[in-house]
Amino acid sequence: MLRAGPFSDERILRLANRRFVPFYFDLSTRGAAGDADAREFVIGARAELGGSGIAPPPVMFMTPEGKILGEAGNFVTADEVLREMRRVLRENPEFDLAPAIEKDAKTPMQRAEIQFDLGDYAAVEMTLRTDKTPEAICLKAKAARFDGRWEAMEKHLSALKSGEMENDVRVERAWRLWHGKEFEKLREHLKEFPKSSPRYTEARYLEGLAVFHAGKQEDALEIWERTIRGADEDRWVYRADWAWGTLKFEGRKRFSDAPGDRTPLGRIGYLGGKNPDLQGP
């Protein structure tokens, strides 16, 4: 669930990989993700998680000694998780120290990538203000997008020459169409997106959302299923699988191990959580 839900958000992933040690496991030790030592560690802090039939536990932010510094529910929004992560770091600055690899960053691009990961988007643009390389321009555009400054994003993208970072440009502009609820334009914008692009699954997920919100649910399901079955697993494939399952299993109260009760990735019900993107941006 985490890989499809809040932890599919790039802002969370980047911050987590800079300042936290992400670790997930199944509280049951019988499954493939079971970990007896991790279970013992967590139950030492929250004894109630050792029972049977418990609800999905929250994401917990813990010290190596087992002290809980914060937590966020499995089904809250990405923004809520991000706020909790930043609160934990703000109130516990000893865990917000730059490691040696960050201190050794020498070029503006290296420093900007660290600032981007930490969510300091204004610093990214300041650090790269004189850098006219396509990679720097794209990073500045993405920083503006993450900051919700759509005009600034477009200004950066317009500085690229025709054909430069073409697939990245398409996806960045697709996000603006999504947030503007321009679903028909979004669908046309992403048609026949090249599978060779690293951003293929992201584009296909957005295309499916555009088609769904344009009133064509079956077409959206087909787009997501073909993407899930035809691409390597990543966060966008997980997110697509969650959307597919939300629509297919809507209203379902009971699930089984039967093929008809499973998503293309073999998930059963996603614990009842609904993909919020189906409600719109």
C-alpha positions as CSV (number, residue, x, y, z in Angstrom):
1,M,0.0,0.0,0.0
2,L,2.8,2.4,0.9
3,R,4.4,2.1,-2.5
4,A,1.1,3.0,-4.2
5,G,0.0,5.6,-1.7
6,P,1.9,8.5,-0.1
7,F,5.3,6.9,-0.7
8,S,4.8,7.0,-4.4
9,D,5.1,10.8,-4.2
10,E,8.5,12.0,-5.4
11,R,8.9,14.7,-2.8
12,I,8.5,12.1,0.0
13,L,10.9,9.6,-1.7
14,R,13.6,12.2,-2.2
15,L,13.4,13.6,1.4
16,A,13.2,10.1,2.8
17,N,16.3,9.0,1.0
18,R,18.3,12.1,2.2
19,R,17.3,12.2,5.9
20,F,15.7,8.8,6.8
21,V,16.3,5.1,6.4
22,P,13.1,3.8,4.8
23,F,12.1,0.3,5.8
24,Y,8.9,-1.5,5.3
25,F,7.8,-5.0,6.4
26,D,4.8,-7.1,7.1
27,L,3.9,-7.4,10.8
28,S,3.1,-11.1,10.1
29,T,6.3,-13.1,9.8
30,R,4.8,-15.6,7.5
31,G,4.7,-13.6,4.3
32,A,7.6,-12.7,1.9
33,A,7.9,-9.3,3.6
34,G,7.9,-10.6,7.1
35,D,10.7,-9.7,9.4
36,A,10.8,-11.0,12.9
37,D,13.5,-8.6,14.2
38,A,11.6,-5.5,12.7
39,R,8.4,-6.8,14.2
40,E,10.0,-7.1,17.7
41,F,11.5,-3.6,17.4
42,V,8.2,-2.0,16.5
43,I,6.1,-3.9,19.0
44,G,8.6,-2.8,21.7
45,A,7.4,0.7,21.1
46,R,3.7,0.0,20.3
47,A,2.6,-3.2,22.1
48,E,-0.9,-3.1,20.6
49,L,0.6,-3.8,17.1
50,G,1.4,-7.3,18.3
51,G,-2.2,-8.4,18.4
52,S,-4.2,-10.2,15.7
53,G,-6.7,-8.6,13.4
54,I,-5.3,-5.1,13.8
55,A,-6.0,-2.3,11.4
56,P,-3.2,-1.2,9.0
57,P,-0.5,0.4,11.2
58,P,0.7,3.9,10.6
59,V,4.0,4.9,9.1
60,M,6.2,5.5,12.1
61,F,9.3,7.7,12.3
62,M,11.6,6.2,14.9
63,T,15.1,6.6,16.3
64,P,17.5,3.6,16.2
65,E,16.7,3.2,20.0
66,G,13.0,2.7,19.3
67,K,11.6,6.1,20.3
68,I,8.7,7.2,18.1
69,L,9.2,10.8,16.9
70,G,6.1,10.9,14.7
71,E,3.7,9.0,12.6
72,A,1.3,9.3,9.7
73,G,-1.7,7.1,8.7
74,N,-1.4,4.7,5.7
75,F,-4.3,6.5,3.9
76,V,-3.5,10.1,4.5
77,T,-2.4,12.4,1.7
78,A,1.1,12.8,0.5
79,D,1.1,16.4,1.8
80,E,0.2,15.2,5.3
81,V,3.0,12.7,5.3
82,L,5.4,15.4,4.0
83,R,4.4,17.8,6.7
84,E,5.0,15.2,9.4
85,M,8.4,14.3,8.0
86,R,9.4,18.0,8.0
87,R,8.0,18.4,11.5
88,V,10.1,15.5,12.8
89,L,13.2,17.0,11.2
90,R,12.5,20.5,12.5
91,E,11.9,19.3,16.1
92,N,14.8,16.9,16.0
93,P,17.6,18.8,14.2
94,E,20.2,16.2,15.1
95,F,18.6,14.0,12.4
96,D,18.7,16.8,9.8
97,L,22.4,17.1,9.4
98,A,24.1,17.0,6.0
99,P,26.2,13.8,5.5
100,A,29.7,14.0,4.0
101,I,28.5,13.3,0.5
102,E,26.3,16.5,0.6
103,K,29.1,18.6,2.1
104,D,31.4,17.4,-0.7
105,A,29.0,18.6,-3.5
106,K,31.1,20.9,-5.6
107,T,29.2,21.9,-8.8
108,P,26.1,24.1,-8.8
109,M,24.1,21.2,-10.3
110,Q,25.2,18.8,-7.5
111,R,24.2,21.4,-4.9
112,A,20.9,22.1,-6.6
113,E,20.0,18.4,-6.7
114,I,20.5,18.2,-3.0
115,Q,18.4,21.3,-2.4
116,F,15.7,19.8,-4.7
117,D,15.7,16.5,-2.7
118,L,15.3,18.5,0.6
119,G,12.4,20.5,-0.8
120,D,14.2,23.9,-1.0
121,Y,12.9,24.8,-4.4
122,A,13.7,28.5,-4.2
123,A,17.3,27.6,-3.5
124,V,17.4,25.4,-6.6
125,E,16.5,28.3,-8.9
126,M,19.0,30.6,-7.2
127,T,21.8,28.1,-7.4
128,L,21.2,27.4,-11.1
129,R,20.2,31.0,-12.0
130,T,23.1,31.3,-14.6
131,D,23.1,27.6,-15.7
132,K,21.6,27.4,-19.2
133,T,22.2,23.6,-19.8
134,P,19.0,21.6,-20.6
135,E,19.4,19.5,-17.4
136,A,19.6,22.6,-15.2
137,I,16.6,24.3,-17.0
138,C,14.5,21.1,-16.5
139,L,15.4,20.9,-12.8
140,K,14.5,24.5,-12.3
141,A,11.2,23.9,-14.1
142,K,10.5,20.9,-12.0
143,A,11.3,22.8,-8.8
144,A,8.8,25.5,-9.9
145,R,6.2,22.8,-10.6
146,F,6.7,21.2,-7.1
147,D,6.3,24.7,-5.7
148,G,3.0,25.3,-7.6
149,R,4.5,28.1,-9.7
150,W,3.1,27.1,-13.1
151,E,4.1,30.3,-14.9
152,A,7.7,30.1,-13.7
153,M,7.7,26.4,-14.8
154,E,6.5,27.3,-18.3
155,K,9.1,30.1,-18.5
156,H,11.9,27.7,-17.8
157,L,10.6,25.1,-20.3
158,S,10.2,27.7,-23.0
159,A,14.0,28.5,-22.7
160,L,14.8,25.0,-24.0
161,K,15.5,24.6,-27.7
162,S,13.1,22.5,-29.8
163,G,13.7,18.8,-29.1
164,E,15.8,19.3,-25.9
165,M,14.6,17.1,-23.1
166,E,11.5,16.5,-25.2
167,N,9.9,13.8,-23.1
168,D,10.6,15.5,-19.8
169,V,9.1,18.7,-21.2
170,R,5.9,16.8,-22.2
171,V,5.5,15.3,-18.8
172,E,6.1,18.5,-16.9
173,R,3.5,20.3,-19.1
174,A,1.2,17.3,-18.6
175,W,1.2,18.0,-14.8
176,R,0.0,21.6,-15.5
177,L,-2.8,20.3,-17.6
178,W,-3.8,17.8,-14.9
179,H,-3.9,20.4,-12.2
180,G,-5.8,22.7,-14.5
181,K,-8.4,19.9,-15.1
182,E,-7.9,20.1,-18.8
183,F,-8.5,16.4,-19.3
184,E,-9.1,16.3,-23.0
185,K,-6.0,18.4,-23.7
186,L,-4.0,16.1,-21.3
187,R,-5.1,13.0,-23.1
188,E,-4.1,14.4,-26.5
189,H,-0.8,15.7,-25.1
190,L,0.3,12.3,-23.9
191,K,-0.9,10.1,-26.8
192,E,1.7,7.7,-28.2
193,F,4.3,8.6,-25.5
194,P,7.5,6.6,-26.2
195,K,8.0,3.5,-24.1
196,S,11.8,4.1,-24.3
197,S,11.5,7.1,-22.0
198,P,12.2,6.7,-18.3
199,R,9.0,8.7,-17.7
200,Y,6.8,6.3,-19.7
201,T,4.9,4.9,-16.8
202,E,4.3,8.4,-15.3
203,A,2.9,9.6,-18.7
204,R,0.7,6.5,-19.0
205,Y,-0.6,6.9,-15.5
206,L,-1.5,10.5,-16.3
207,E,-3.0,9.5,-19.6
208,G,-5.3,7.0,-17.9
209,L,-6.4,9.7,-15.4
210,A,-7.2,12.0,-18.3
211,V,-9.3,9.4,-20.0
212,F,-11.1,8.4,-16.8
213,H,-12.0,12.0,-16.0
214,A,-13.1,12.5,-19.5
215,G,-15.8,9.9,-18.7
216,K,-14.2,6.8,-20.3
217,Q,-13.6,4.4,-17.4
218,E,-13.1,1.2,-19.4
219,D,-10.5,2.9,-21.7
220,A,-8.7,4.1,-18.6
221,L,-8.7,0.6,-17.1
222,E,-7.3,-0.7,-20.4
223,I,-4.5,1.9,-20.4
224,W,-3.5,1.1,-16.8
225,E,-3.6,-2.6,-17.2
226,R,-1.5,-2.6,-20.4
227,T,1.0,-0.3,-18.7
228,I,1.1,-2.5,-15.5
229,R,1.6,-5.7,-17.5
230,G,4.0,-4.2,-20.0
231,A,6.4,-2.2,-17.9
232,D,8.8,-2.9,-15.0
233,E,7.3,-2.2,-11.5
234,D,7.8,1.3,-10.2
235,R,5.8,3.8,-8.3
236,W,3.6,4.8,-11.2
237,V,2.9,1.2,-12.0
238,Y,1.9,0.8,-8.3
239,R,-0.3,3.9,-8.5
240,A,-1.9,2.6,-11.7
241,D,-2.6,-0.7,-10.1
242,W,-4.2,1.0,-7.1
243,A,-6.5,3.1,-9.5
244,W,-7.4,-0.1,-11.4
245,G,-8.2,-1.9,-8.2
246,T,-10.2,1.0,-6.8
247,L,-12.5,1.0,-9.8
248,K,-12.8,-2.7,-10.3
249,F,-13.4,-3.5,-6.6
250,E,-15.6,-0.5,-5.8
251,G,-18.2,-1.5,-3.2
252,R,-16.6,-4.9,-2.6
253,K,-16.8,-6.0,1.0
254,R,-15.1,-9.3,0.9
255,F,-12.0,-10.6,-1.0
256,S,-10.4,-13.9,-1.6
257,D,-7.3,-15.3,-3.3
258,A,-9.3,-16.0,-6.5
259,P,-7.8,-14.4,-9.7
260,G,-10.9,-12.3,-10.1
261,D,-10.3,-10.7,-6.7
262,R,-6.7,-9.6,-7.6
263,T,-5.3,-6.6,-9.4
264,P,-2.8,-7.0,-12.3
265,L,0.0,-6.9,-9.7
266,G,-1.8,-9.5,-7.6
267,R,-3.0,-7.2,-4.9
268,I,-6.2,-7.9,-2.9
269,G,-8.3,-4.9,-2.3
270,Y,-5.6,-2.4,-1.3
271,L,-6.9,-2.6,2.3
272,G,-10.0,-0.6,1.3
273,G,-8.2,2.7,0.5
274,K,-9.3,4.5,-2.6
275,N,-6.9,6.2,-5.0
276,P,-7.5,9.9,-4.4
277,D,-6.5,10.8,-8.0
278,L,-9.8,9.4,-9.1
279,Q,-11.5,12.3,-7.3
280,G,-9.4,14.8,-9.4
281,P,-6.5,17.1,-8.8
